[in-house]
Amino acid sequence: MSVVLTEKAASEVKRIMADQKLEDGTVLRVGVAGGGCSGFSYSLGFDKAYDEKADSKFDFHGVPVVVDKKSALYLDGTTVDFHEGIDRRGFTFDNPNAVKSCGCGSSFQA
């Protein structure tokens, strides 16, 4: 199952990729890194590298998404969405594995 990218998030990713004129073959890499106030922080970035042995690759609404196998353990079932409102704007993570998260929503504990 791993990570799911909503249609709204995929549209925003496509817009960013077009604005930055990223090359064909660029993927959205979703992962976790140690740090943040709750232990792990989410990471989103563009990458040209994809290793079939170390990564899982998915396609959501025309956006290629790559998750390394270590991050997949913490992100299984996570939905990445994009929120745009007067109170905030940005990508959000709905992670069923998070037992605790910080107030800003950018770090979690699993």
N, C-alpha and C positions, 0 to 999 in steps of 0.2 A: 504493500500500500504506500508506504513512505509519505512523501510530501505532495500536496495538491495545491495548484495555483488557480485561483478563481479567474473568471473571465475579466473582471474589472482589473485585477492585478496584472494579468497578461497584457491587457490593453496599455497599461501604464509602462510596462517593461518594453513593449514594442515602440512606444513613443520615445522613451529614453534611448533605445538602441538607434532609432532613426535620427534623433537629435545629435547623438554622439558619432553618427556615421560609422558604426561598428561593422567590422568585416563579416561576410557570410561565414557561417561555422561558429560564430560566437554563441556561447551558452550562458544561461543564468545559473550560477553556482550558489546553492543554498547550503548552509552549514551551521555548525556551532563552534564556538571557541571558548576556552576557559577564560573566566573573568566576569566582570559585571558584579553588581551588588548581591546577586543571588547565586552565583557560581558559574553559570554559562551565559554566553551572549549569542544572539543570532547573528549570522553573517549572510549578506546578499552581495553578489558581485558578478561581474562579467568575466568570462574566462574563455580562452581558446583551447586549453588543454582538457582532454577527456581520456581517462584510462579505463578501458573496459573491465579490467581486473579489480580496480580500486573504487570505481564509481558506478552508480546506477543512473541511467538516463531515461527521462520521461519527456513527453510532449504534451503541453497543456495549451489549447487554443492557439496553436502555432508557435509557441515559445518552447525551445528545448531547455529542459531543466536537468541539472546534474547535482547529485548528492553523493558525497563520499560515504563509504560504508560505515565508518565510525560515527559520523554525524547522523546517519540514518537510524541508528539505535535510539537516539534521543528525539528524533523528529518524526518517527513513524506515526502517521495519522494527522500530522500537522497541516493546517490549511493556511496558506499565505494569501492575504487579501490586501486591497488598497482602499484606504479611507480618505475621503476628501470632504471636509466640512469646515465650518467657521471655527470650531474648537481645536481641530488638528488636521494634519495632512501627512500621509505616509503609509508605508506597508505595515501590516499587522500580522501577528502570528497567533493562531489558535492551536495550542499544543496540548493534546490530552495527556501527555506524559509529564507535564509540569506540575509538581506538587506545591510549588511556591514560585511566585514571580514578583518582581519589583514594581513599584508604582508607575514607572515610565513604560513598562512593558517590553523593554529591550533585553532583559536578562531573566533567567529562570533557574529553578533547581529541580532536578529529576530524581 
